[in-house]
């Protein structure tokens, strides 16, 4: 057998093997229906927490208006107050339209962030900011639903801080995630962006 004949046999064998593989896949799909396509991971979802006034709050309470969600905690030294101040400025720039959107500050530290603690902390910010807390299981469920991150970090003095996601989530009127909300711009530009989802 010549080298040329051997090469030809290998090429034909590879072609036949490829053809058989394709036919097997076609038969498999025909028997079992179409193959499932990977789904985009959802962000957000149902929750039941308590606001700073002790009232029960679910995702239904913000349905019908776009809303911002920020995870943080009242003992946060810098990131949280800065983000909440920036959100307050956006709502101030919305003027009379402020009630057409909502902003939720969800604690990642329910152990310390009682409704009373949240109320005291949020009194420095505009009224549209609503602080949400609850028991550890309820808070953990919301953190997971939003694909956020939160972890208790012990301090040398026996106290602790919280490491957490610092993203502001922009949700639509149906509670679906749109995109991270950019606060690193002029408040009026952020307000104009939020207005697009009314």
Buried (B, 14 or more C-beta within 10 A) or exposed (E): EEEEEEEEEEEEEEEEEEEEEEEEEEEEEEEEEEEEEEEEEEBBBEBBBBBBEEEEBEBEBBEEBBBBBBBBBBBBEEEBBEBBBBBBBBBBBBEEEBEBBBBBBBBBBBBBBBBEBBBEBBEEBBEBBBBBBBEEEBBBBBBEBBBBBBEEEEEEEEEEBBEBBBBBBBBEBEBEBEEEBEBEEEBEEBBBBBBEBE
